[in-house]
Amino acid sequence: MADNIIREEILSFTSKAASYNIIVLKTVNSTNSYTKELAKGNASHETVVIADKQTDGRGRLGREFFSPEGTGIYMSVLLKPESLALDPSLLTVAAGVAVCRTINSISKNTPSIKWVNDIFFGGKKVCGILAESTTDSKTGTINNIIVGIGLNVTTPSNVFPGKLGEIAGSLFPKNTTRNEIIAKIIEEFKSIYDSKNAEKLIEEYKSYSCVLGKKISFTKCGETFAGIATDINIEGNLIVKLENGESVILKSGEVSLGSENFAR
Ligand code: BTN
């Protein structure tokens, strides 16, 4: 099935996306970087930039996001904080849930989320989310939020370079084009951030979590800690009960979990 990313086709799959300004590019360094530049001009709330390939796709913690041509979805959504019903700090959680709902709607298998926003499917990471913001130089307040979503759709396992091949995988959906998947993500994401209901969102996010109740480890100031992930609070922070009995709240960063726990 031909699977070119085409703006009109994306729009044909959803009514809500009609309010979006969708920009489709063949190749770009990074849709997040491109969208950030647009945001410095006059780009509007709900501008969506999608590329078929990224030459400098960026992940969290300064990592690269492998973004080969024709087999993935690399998209960034520009949002204005004042136009959101949802607390902006929950946008990565919201994007994670939107992607999981989308995967659920096109597949019999359920995805899972490794806090904070790595999405696993069939034991492999298929999606990462990178939220960035810009601030108003005069007031110092956040004036743009760019939520970047990278989803491996049909990237063959032997194409991922080096050790990435052990961790990363693809969705391989049946009879579903990237245009349909993009439309669904956009629609689900919008339905979440247009709602104020953080409790409901966190409950749904927790239902996808593959870390809750599991032994995890994380590094802070060069020291490694281990404990059980006991809860995710209303702010999307991870609560971890350490081996010494103390509970800590993780607001950002990354946790590690045995790979056998990723499969659902
Ligand atoms: C991660 O896994 O650490 C996050 C990866 C985020 C990748 C997406 S792809 C679209 C957008 N543009 C980027 O350069 N990064 C994000």
Residues whose N, C-alpha, C, O or C-beta is under 5 A from the ligand:
A	BS01	BTN	S30 T31 N32 D56 G57 R58 G59 R60 F65 Y74 M75 G128 I129 L130 G148 I149 G150
